[in-house]
C-alpha cells in the first residue's frame, strides 16, 4: 500500500539527517512515528522500531 502523508516525508527527512550525522529533533521523530503508527497500521511495526530507537536516545543517561 502506498501512502502520501506529509508525516512520512518529515520522518524520512529526520532519519536521513540522522544518517548523515546531523543533529535531529528526537521528540519530533518520536511524535511522527507514533502518529504514523496510528494512521498506517500496516507500518506500525516499523514505526514501533523507530519509537524504540529514539525513545532510548531521549532518555537521560545514567552517570
Secondary structure by P-SEA (a helix, b strand, c coil): cccccaaaaaaaaaaaaaaaccccaaaaaaaaaaaaaaacccaaaaaaaaaaaaaaaaccccc
